[in-house]
């Protein structure tokens, strides 16, 4: 698959239009447009119960090698309660990119599955015990909170620093807000060029706690394993048309079975073949019937 730099597709003219707060920039095809491939980018798509709940939105596509962009706006309403601001979506000849800012996962508890709400309530109850004072906490190490399910104590152990103790647990409980977003990400960037691509993150937090941003390898989990939310970054695949696709984040809430909902946030797809336009070939005209020729023939016999 060809790999072209973004600069190779830049052109001298641009047309900008704005609709419903979303900007659209279209440039003329470059010199290599005869061999162009189709690329696309979108902000979010979602399924629920095995059915499409949100089609790729907002969406931009280049089908002729020209560079097209969408800027501004927000993610559409969706069954996982995700929100973000659209920075820029770009698609061109064998390249595409997405940048989102201020991404929040389930910013309202009303949008959470019952199983997730129950765990947040258990965390809240556990923190109330911590604030009131745990009986006989150990001198070192993280004390278990009595009466909460083991997975909640395990979740706290994963959230807090290695070797954390009572002071760390008290600090978490002081800042814990069960109505805050489960996860927030300051910046999410996804790009592809040819058959290469990747994902970058900045300013990641989980349950109000700052989480170190990992180097985002392919199929990278970006929050500790937990019963609340699963987020896989940099999911790569090959499309049916032979293109290369990068899902920025694949997100499910709870175990994913209660709602059957999954959201793909920020997708860039490069290098799909552009179908040749159909050409109607007219049928050849029918040969004319021979015309009769008047005349005489000699008589013999």
N, C-alpha and C positions, 0 to 999 in steps of 0.2 A: 504494500500500500504506500502511496506517495506521502512524503512528509514535507509540507511547505511551512515557511515561517509566516507569522501573522503579517509582517511587513510586505510580503510578496503579494498579498491580496489587497493591499490598500489602494485606493483610487483617488483621483483628484477632485471628484465631485461628491456631494452628499445631499440628501433630502431629508429633512426632519419634520415629523408630524406628531401631534399629541392627541390621544383619544382617551377619555376617562382617566386622566392623570397618568397615562402610560405613554412614554415616548417611543417612537419607531424611527430608526435610521436605516435607510436603504442606500447602498452604493452600487454603481454599475459594475458588471462583471469585469474581472481582470483579463489580461491577455491570455491566461491559461484556462479560460472558462470552457473551452472546447473539451478539455479533459477533466472537468470539474467533477467532484463527488458531493453528495448531499450530506449536510450536517444539521444538527438541531440541538436545542437546549430548552429546558423547562424548569419551573420553580418547584412544582409539587404535583404528584399524582397519588391517589389513594384507592384502596379496595376495602370492601366491608362485606362479610358474608360470602366471599368468593365472587362478588360482583364489583364492577368499577363504580366507585362512589364519587371520585373526582378525576376527570380526565386531565392530562398534562396541562397545567395552567400556572402562570402565563407561559406561552409557548412561542418560540421563534425557530424558523427553519430557512435554510438556504438550499435551493434546488437547482441553482444555475452557477454556483461559484461566487456569487456576490456575497458581500458581508452585510448581515442584518443584525439589528440590536433592539432590545427592549430595555428601557430603564425606568425605574420608579415603580410605585405600586406596592402591593402586599400579597401574601399568599391567600388563596381563596379559603372560605369556610370548609372544614374537613372533619371527619369523625374522630380524629385524635386530638383536636383542639390545638393544632400547631399554628404558630404565628411567626412572621418574619417580614422584614422590609426587603424589597427587591433592589439590589444594587444595580446589576447589569446582567443581561443575558445576551450572548453573542453567538452567531453561527455563520460560518463561511466555508471556503473551499478546504475541506479536510481539517477544520479546526472548530472548536466550540468551547464556551466557558460560561460559568454561572457564578455570581457572587451575591450572597445574601448576608444581611446583618440583623442583629438583635433577634436571633431565632429562639423561641421559647416552646418547650414541649409541655402541653397540657397546662396552660396558665390559669385554668379555673378548675376547681375540684368537681364542679358539676359535669365536666366533660370526661371524668375518669370512670373506668369500669368499677363495679362494686368491689371487686377483689382488691383493687389498688387503693380505693378509699378506705377499706378495712385496715390495710397495712399502715397507711398514714395515721389512722386513728390510734392504732397500737403504738406507733412511734410517739405520738403526742401523749398518750397515757404513760408510756415509759419515761418520757422526759419530765412529766409531772412528778413521778417518783424520785427522779434524780434531783430535781429542784427542791423537793421536800426533804431530801436526805436519805440515802440508801442505808439500810442496817448493816453494820459491820463490813464496810467496803475493804477490799484488800489494800495493803500498803503500796503495792506496785501492781501494774497490769490493769487491764480493763475489766471493771466489775460487771458481771451479768445483771440485767435488770429483772427482778423477780416478776413472774406472772405474765411475761410477754413471750410470744412464740419463739422458738430457737432461731428461726430465720431472721427475726428482727434483730436479735443480739448479733447474729452473724453479719447482717447488713451494716450495723454500727461498727463492727470490727473492721469491715472492709473499707468503710468511709474514713475512719480515723487513721492517723499515722501509725506506722508499725511501732509497737511498744507503747501505745497510748495508755493512759491511765485515767483516773477519775477526773482530773482537771480537764483533760481533753473532752471527755464525755459531757462534763458540765458546759464547756464552751460550745459544743455542738447544740446542746439543748437550749442554750441561751439564744442562739441564732435560728433555730429551727422554726419554720413557718409552714404548716401543712397546707396553706392556701397558695403558697408561692409555686412558680413553675417547677416541675420535676427536674428539668434540665434547661440550662440556657447556654447559648453559644454566641459570642460577640460577632464573629465573622466566620462564614463558611464559603470556601472557594473550591470550585470543581472545574477541571479543564481536560480537554483531550486535543491531541494533534496527531493525525495519522492513526497509528495503532498504539499510542502511548498516552498516558493520562494519570491524574492523581487528584488528591484532596488535601486541603490545608484548613486547619482550624485555629481559632484564637479565642481566648477568654472563655474557658469551659467551667461550668459549675453544675453540681448535682445535689439536690436537696439543700440548696443554699450554700454548699461548701465548695470552695474553689478546688478543682481537680486538675492535676498536671495534664497538660495537653500532650498526648502521645504522638510519636512519629507515626503518621497514618499509613501503615502498610495495607496491602490488599486484605479485605475482610477483617478490618481491625475493630474490635470492641472498644468504645471510647468511654464507657462508664463501668464501674465494677459490676460484676455479676450480681443481680438482685432480682427480687420478685416484682418490681414496679415497672421497669421499662428496659427494653433491649434496643440498643442502637449499634448498628454495624456500619462502619464507614468504608468508602472506597470499594464498593462491590462492582467488579468488572465482568463484562460478558461480550460475546459476539452476537450481533443481530442477525436476523434471518437474511438480510440483504448484504451480509458480509462486512458490516460496519463494526466499529469498536465503541462500546458504551460504558460510561462510568456513572454509577449511582453514588451521589455524595453521601447520603445517609439513608439507611433502611430502618424504620422505627416501628416497633410494636409495643403496646401497653399490656402489662400483666403477662400472662402466658400466651396471649394472642388468640386464645380459643374462645374467650367470652364474647368478644365482638367480631372476631375474625378479621380485624382491621389491621392494615399495614399501610404506611405512607413511605413514599420515596421522595426525599427532599433534595433538589438540585441534581439534575441529570444533564450530562453532556455526551452527545453521540456524534462520532466522526466517520466519514468515509463510506457511507452507504452509496451503492451504485445509483446513478440517475438513469431511470428507464428511458430508452429511446422513444420519441414520440411515434405513435402508430401512423403509418403511411398507407392511405387507400390507393391501391393499384387498380386503375380502371381496366375492365375486361376489354380485350381487343375487339374492334368492330367486326361484325359478321361479314364474310365475303359476299359480294353481290352475286345474285343469280345470273347465269350467262344469258345474254340477249339473243333472241332468235335472228337468224340471217336468212333473208329472202334470196331465192335463186332457182336455177333448173339443174337437173342432173340428166346425163345421157341415159337413153333407154336402150337396153340390149336384149337379145334373144329373138 
